[in-house]
């Protein structure tokens, strides 16, 4: 069979991931496109490109040589992703430990490489056309546990649990200053400002009820390590309520930035980690619980082990 050759110069509108460019050239399935990279059919600026997530910029040259009558299946290989680590997986869902500064979902047409894209790429290797369906989210600068469904039906069942505040969620945070008392609860109504920042209001008609329980674990270097349990799960809930109390999460670039900066936390991420997640399995109904160890940065802050 004759080999088809495509040579394409990347335009400004196509800058981003190379697999999107190749898919536009041949209009095939995602699985087929991945197979083209695995079988050495794609070059970038004259060099073989095995990475379907490689970045391209305007005026880059993408070349494709393939037999249009051949099926190019992805080659099974060990999975590695800088975006997530697999904690648990079965036929219904996958629980992952998200890296900090990875978007859970794209926030615009130019944002490639989100977590849902990476997890979909992984689960799609099964050949059953599985994909990751978003159930809940973490802020970009937050690491830790997220569950994705593999079918729309499972996603709806899990979303229903979150809507009823049934999942058990424990976060670990480093916050500025020393908290008054060992434990406490924040209860406020969160509203959204014109610049999309969140803030608390006493007017329940203007905001969403947000309830956060916390326990101080230890204090050092002008900061406090706290365990935080969410009774509700609203956007920026932990960050806003701690910041308004004068104890912002270290490294927060949005809320009480003046207090959130700390000489021992000089990382481009939030000192906030989703450490535990529990819910009822949507297929079996059995309660399940997962843990994600603290990132090393938390241990280094105190000069101790990772255990919180």
Residue, then its C-alpha position, 0 to 999 in steps of 0.5 A: x500500500x502507498x505511504x501517505x506523506x503530510x508536511x505541515x507548518x504549524x500556525x499560530x492558532x495551532x500552537x500547543x500539543x503536537x497530537x492536536x496538529x496530527x489529528x487535524x491532518x488525518x481526522x482519526x480517533x485519539x487511539x489511532x493518533x497515539x499509535x502513529x506516535x508509538x510506531x514512529x510515524x511523526x517527526x518534528x522539525x526533522x527529528x522523530x517525535x515519540x511524545x504525543x504531548x510534545x509542544x509545538x510553536x508557530x513555524x514548527x514543521x510536523x511531518x507524518x508518514x503512514x499507511x492509511x489502510x493500516x490500523x496503528x494501535x498504541x504500544x503498551x508501555x509502562x505509564x508515567x505522568x508528571x501530572x498524577x500518580x495512580x492510587x486506585x483503579x477498577x473498571x468504574x473509577x480511578x483515584x489519583x494523586x494530583x501534582x501541584x500546578x496542574x489544572x484539573x480541567x482546561x480553563x480556556x482553549x489554549x490550556x492543554x495538558x490538564x489533569x483530565x486530559x492526562x488521565x483520559x489518555x491513560x484510561x483510554x489505553x484499554x481500547x474500550x474508549x474509556x475516558x476520565x469524567x470529572x467528579x470534583x476539582x482541586x485548585x491548580x496549586x493544590x496537590x492530592x486526591x481526586x476521583x475520576x469516573x470512567x463512565x457518565x453514569x458513575x460520574x453522576x452517582x459520585x457527583x450525587x454523593x458530593x452534592x449531599x456532602x457524603x464524601x470524607x475529605x481531609x486536607x493538610x495545610x500550612x497556614x501563617x501564624x499561630x492559631x488560637x485554640x487547638x480546633x475550630x470551625x469556620x462557617x460563612x457564605x462565600x460569594x464571588x467578586x467581579x474579579x472572580x476572587x471569593x469572599x465571605x458575606x453574612x447575606x446567605x442570599x448572596x453566597x454559598x454556605x461553606x463549613x470548614x472544621x480544623x485541628x492544629x497539629x503543630x506550630x513552628x517557624x511562625x506557621x501552623x500545620x492543620x488538618x482540615x475537614x470539609x463539611x461542604x466543598x466550595x471553590x477556594x473554601x479553605x483558602x478564603x476562610x483561613x485568609x479572612x481569619x488572618x492565617x492564609x495558606x502559605x504560598x497563596x498568590x491570591x488571598x492575603x498575599x502579604x501574610x502568605x509569603x514565608x521564607x521557608x516556603x519558597x515554592x510556586x505552589x500552595x501549602x495545601x494537600x488533599x490527603x484523604x478521600x472516602x466515599x461509597x463505591x458507586x458500583x458495590x456500595x461499599x465504603x472506600x477510603x484512600x490516602x496520599x502521602x504528604x509531599x516532601x516540601x511539608x516535611x522539609x518545612x519542619x525538618x521532620x518526616x512526612x508523617x502529619 
